[in-house]
Amino acid sequence: MPKIVDHEQYRGELLEKCFHLFSEKGFSNVSMREIAREAGVSTGALYHYFPNKHAILEQMFLYVGQRDVAEAVARTAVTGSFEDRLVIFFEFFLERESSFQSLLLLSIDFIRNYDSPDSERLVHQWANFYLQSMQRYLEIPEAIAMTIGIYLNGLVYQTKLCPSLVPAREAVELFRDLLINYLREHTDPKNRVCRVCPFMVDRPGPGGGNGSPGH
């Protein structure tokens, strides 16, 4: 009886291998032949799934993004206060810091070597996917999601440059506490996020009752 192949699962396994290869050597430094060799498939089989290297990178960004978001959603979907969800989210980031670092450096390398509207579109599509997912599942305004994204991207890059100078956990926990404390000050007219404060809400507890308001 012929073996039944789950093509989507197999495609995902190939993309996972490509992610590690691109992260290690850089997108521009590997060929389709080398990708096939590292993935343990024939060049023809690789072309069957991906028409070219750019298609691999585009689908790889989407695959890794969906994988990360699915796990983050599973964690932040738990009941609890707004602050609890932020704590869970930042802890997830710390666990995946090396993966996020690889994605960021890979996207920078790609744009630097392939400066074109299409390369910018691809990277912007990947970045927007993360930001929109963060906004949707943490239930925060776009401006707050953008602020978090900018900080974390900067931190990832800085810890790559000076790993001993910038302890990631300490920096993330400090930013998290500053953000939570700032958002709590919703009654202060000088707080520019007052106009979006209804987003800071708790989710119902396990018994179905309502939690206390986040602020």
PyMOL commands that set and color helices and strands:
alter all, ss='L'
color gray80, all
select helices_A, chain A and resi 7-25+27-29+32-39+43-49+53-76+82-95+97-113+117-138+142-161+168-184+194-199
alter helices_A, ss='H'
color red, helices_A
deselect
rebuild
show_as cartoon
